[in-house]
């Protein structure tokens, strides 16, 4: 999908060129688990940065940069899940929308919409080794004018998520064949160690990932663009 990533990067730079000076372009990209959104979003950002970097010094966008934001950073911590009314269910369903700090995420997106950005903003990442988010571990600089946010719930049309979704300039959905996504997902659970074997991987896919995906498709704002995922061996997330 590299050609598609280049085309979309060019589109984003042109979109920014036509935006008001000192404004940001906010893009959300979503898709069901194993649709390839994380890997594809990283490719788009890489190509976008390259285009911006190569602009001549007298170009209006010279010095502008792009950054990728992962929604995983707003996971509730395992300690927070322990404090929920049903901790066992919360841990089993970790990844469903109510196991995220949606209010903090909305506040972050709103801060990106402030005019004439002059301050550096911090945002959390997710450490898969410790299985928890790391607060304030990443930065958005005033020069970061294209912000690509990837994650399952970036387009949600429910409270409070919708207050962030509606602030996006572009809402992209990656469409993937369900059987292909299933194959990728089970393989990923086993390889990553999320599941101890294929049987557990299938259980997680059936009881957590698939319901989450159906929920997203049924409860998201209309995408501005639908991107067809292909059977690319480098696409796994």
C-alpha positions as CSV (number, residue, x, y, z in Angstrom):
1,X,0.0,0.0,0.0
2,X,3.0,2.3,-0.4
3,X,1.7,4.0,-3.5
4,X,-1.5,4.8,-1.6
5,X,0.4,6.2,1.3
6,X,2.3,8.5,-1.1
7,X,-0.9,9.7,-2.7
8,X,-2.5,10.4,0.7
9,X,0.6,12.2,1.9
10,X,0.5,14.5,-1.1
11,X,-3.2,15.1,-0.5
12,X,-2.5,16.1,3.1
13,X,0.2,18.5,2.2
14,X,-2.0,20.1,-0.5
15,X,-4.8,20.3,2.0
16,X,-2.6,22.1,4.5
17,X,-1.4,24.4,1.8
18,X,-5.0,25.6,1.4
19,X,-5.6,25.9,5.1
20,X,-5.4,29.1,7.1
21,X,-1.9,30.1,8.2
22,X,-0.9,28.8,11.6
23,X,-3.8,26.3,11.7
24,X,-3.4,22.5,12.0
25,X,-4.8,19.8,9.9
26,X,-6.3,17.0,12.0
27,X,-6.9,13.6,10.5
28,X,-8.4,10.5,12.2
29,X,-7.9,7.0,10.8
30,X,-9.7,4.0,12.0
31,X,-10.6,0.4,11.0
32,X,-11.4,-2.9,12.8
33,X,-8.6,-4.7,14.5
34,X,-5.9,-6.0,12.1
35,X,-7.2,-3.7,9.3
36,X,-3.7,-2.3,9.0
37,X,-4.4,1.1,10.4
38,X,-1.3,1.5,12.6
39,X,1.2,0.4,10.0
40,X,-0.5,2.3,7.2
41,X,-0.8,5.5,9.3
42,X,3.0,5.3,10.1
43,X,3.7,5.0,6.4
44,X,1.5,8.0,5.6
45,X,3.3,10.1,8.2
46,X,6.7,9.0,7.0
47,X,5.8,10.1,3.4
48,X,4.3,13.3,4.6
49,X,7.3,14.2,6.6
50,X,9.5,13.6,3.6
51,X,7.5,15.8,1.3
52,X,7.5,18.6,3.9
53,X,11.2,18.2,4.5
54,X,12.0,18.6,0.8
55,X,10.1,21.9,0.4
56,X,12.2,24.9,-0.6
57,X,12.9,27.5,2.0
58,X,10.7,30.1,0.4
59,X,7.6,27.7,0.4
60,X,4.8,28.8,2.7
61,X,4.9,25.4,4.4
62,X,8.7,25.3,4.9
63,X,9.5,24.2,8.4
64,X,6.1,22.5,8.9
65,X,6.2,18.9,10.2
66,X,3.8,16.0,10.8
67,X,3.2,13.7,13.7
68,X,1.4,10.5,14.4
69,X,-0.7,10.1,17.6
70,X,-1.8,6.6,18.7
71,X,-5.1,6.3,20.6
72,X,-3.6,3.5,22.7
73,X,-1.9,6.1,24.9
74,X,-5.3,6.8,26.5
75,X,-5.9,3.3,27.7
76,X,-6.9,3.2,31.4
77,X,-4.1,1.7,33.4
78,X,-4.4,-1.8,34.8
79,X,-4.6,-0.2,38.3
80,X,-7.6,1.8,37.1
81,X,-9.3,-1.2,35.7
82,X,-8.9,-2.9,39.1
83,X,-11.0,-0.1,40.6
84,X,-13.9,-0.7,38.3
85,X,-17.2,-2.3,39.6
86,X,-16.3,-5.5,37.8
87,X,-12.5,-5.7,37.5
88,X,-12.4,-9.1,35.9
89,X,-14.7,-8.0,33.1
90,X,-12.7,-4.8,32.7
91,X,-9.5,-6.7,32.2
92,X,-11.1,-9.2,29.9
93,X,-12.6,-6.5,27.7
94,X,-9.6,-4.2,27.8
95,X,-9.7,-2.4,24.5
96,X,-13.4,-1.7,24.5
97,X,-14.3,2.0,24.4
98,X,-15.1,2.3,28.1
99,X,-11.6,1.1,29.1
100,X,-10.2,4.3,27.7
101,X,-9.9,7.8,29.3
102,X,-12.1,9.3,26.7
103,X,-12.5,12.7,28.5
104,X,-8.7,13.2,28.5
105,X,-8.5,12.2,24.8
106,X,-11.2,14.7,23.9
107,X,-9.4,17.4,25.9
108,X,-6.2,16.7,24.0
109,X,-7.9,17.0,20.6
110,X,-9.6,20.2,21.6
111,X,-6.2,21.6,22.6
112,X,-4.9,20.9,19.1
113,X,-7.7,23.1,17.7
114,X,-6.5,26.2,19.6
115,X,-5.6,29.0,17.1
116,X,-2.0,30.1,16.5
117,X,-0.3,27.2,18.4
118,X,2.8,28.4,20.3
119,X,3.2,25.9,23.1
120,X,4.6,22.3,23.0
121,X,1.9,19.8,23.9
122,X,2.6,16.4,25.5
123,X,0.6,13.2,25.0
124,X,0.8,9.6,26.3
125,X,2.2,6.6,24.6
126,X,1.5,2.9,25.3
127,X,4.3,0.6,26.5
128,X,3.5,-3.0,25.5
129,X,6.3,-4.3,27.8
130,X,4.6,-2.9,30.9
131,X,1.1,-3.1,29.4
132,X,0.2,0.4,30.4
133,X,0.3,3.9,29.0
134,X,3.3,6.2,29.7
135,X,2.0,9.7,30.5
136,X,3.5,12.8,28.7
137,X,6.1,10.7,26.9
138,X,5.6,12.2,23.5
139,X,5.5,15.8,22.2
140,X,3.7,17.9,19.6
141,X,5.6,21.0,18.6
142,X,4.1,24.2,17.2
143,X,5.7,23.2,13.9
144,X,3.7,20.0,13.8
145,X,0.8,21.1,11.5
146,X,-0.4,17.8,10.3
147,X,-1.6,15.5,13.1
148,X,-2.7,12.0,12.2
149,X,-4.5,10.2,15.0
150,X,-5.0,6.5,14.6
151,X,-7.1,4.2,16.7
152,X,-10.2,2.2,16.9
153,X,-12.4,5.0,18.3
154,X,-11.2,8.1,16.5
155,X,-14.4,8.5,14.6
156,X,-17.0,7.5,17.3
157,X,-20.3,9.2,17.3
158,X,-21.1,8.7,21.0
159,X,-20.5,10.8,24.1
160,X,-17.9,12.0,24.9
161,X,-15.9,10.7,21.9
162,X,-18.0,12.6,19.3
163,X,-16.6,16.0,20.6
164,X,-13.2,14.9,19.3
165,X,-14.4,13.2,16.2
166,X,-16.2,16.3,15.0
167,X,-13.1,18.4,15.3
168,X,-11.2,16.3,12.7
169,X,-10.7,17.8,9.2
170,X,-10.5,14.3,7.7
171,X,-12.0,11.0,8.9
172,X,-10.6,8.0,7.2
173,X,-11.8,4.4,7.4
174,X,-9.7,1.4,6.3
175,X,-12.0,-1.3,4.9
176,X,-10.7,-4.8,5.1
177,X,-12.0,-8.2,4.2
178,X,-13.2,-9.8,7.4
179,X,-11.6,-13.2,6.8
180,X,-8.2,-11.5,6.1
181,X,-8.5,-9.4,9.2
182,X,-9.4,-12.5,11.2
183,X,-6.3,-14.3,9.9
184,X,-4.0,-11.4,10.8
185,X,-5.6,-10.9,14.2
186,X,-5.2,-14.5,15.4
187,X,-1.6,-14.6,14.1
188,X,-0.8,-11.4,15.8
189,X,-2.2,-12.5,19.2
190,X,-0.1,-15.6,19.1
191,X,3.1,-13.9,17.9
192,X,2.9,-11.0,20.3
193,X,2.2,-13.2,23.3
194,X,-1.2,-11.7,24.0
195,X,-2.5,-15.2,23.7
196,X,-0.6,-18.3,24.9
197,X,-1.8,-20.4,22.0
198,X,-4.1,-20.3,18.9
199,X,-7.1,-21.4,20.9
200,X,-6.9,-18.5,23.2
201,X,-6.2,-16.2,20.3
202,X,-9.4,-17.3,18.6
203,X,-11.3,-16.7,21.8
204,X,-10.0,-13.2,22.2
205,X,-10.8,-12.4,18.6
206,X,-14.3,-13.7,18.9
207,X,-15.1,-12.3,22.3
208,X,-13.3,-8.9,22.3
209,X,-12.0,-7.8,18.9
210,X,-14.9,-8.7,16.8
211,X,-17.6,-7.1,19.0
212,X,-15.4,-4.0,19.3
213,X,-15.1,-3.8,15.5
214,X,-18.9,-4.2,15.0
215,X,-19.5,-1.5,17.5
216,X,-17.2,0.9,15.7
217,X,-18.7,0.4,12.3
218,X,-22.2,0.9,13.7
219,X,-21.4,4.0,15.9
220,X,-18.9,6.1,13.9
221,X,-19.4,9.4,12.0
222,X,-19.5,9.1,8.2
223,X,-15.9,8.8,6.9
224,X,-14.6,11.4,4.4
225,X,-12.6,8.7,2.7
226,X,-12.7,4.9,2.6
227,X,-9.3,3.1,2.0
228,X,-9.3,-0.5,0.8
229,X,-6.8,-2.6,2.7
230,X,-4.9,-5.1,0.6
231,X,-3.2,-8.4,1.5
232,X,0.2,-6.8,2.3
233,X,2.4,-9.1,4.4
234,X,3.8,-6.0,6.2
235,X,0.3,-5.0,7.4
236,X,-0.5,-6.5,10.7
237,X,-2.2,-3.8,12.9
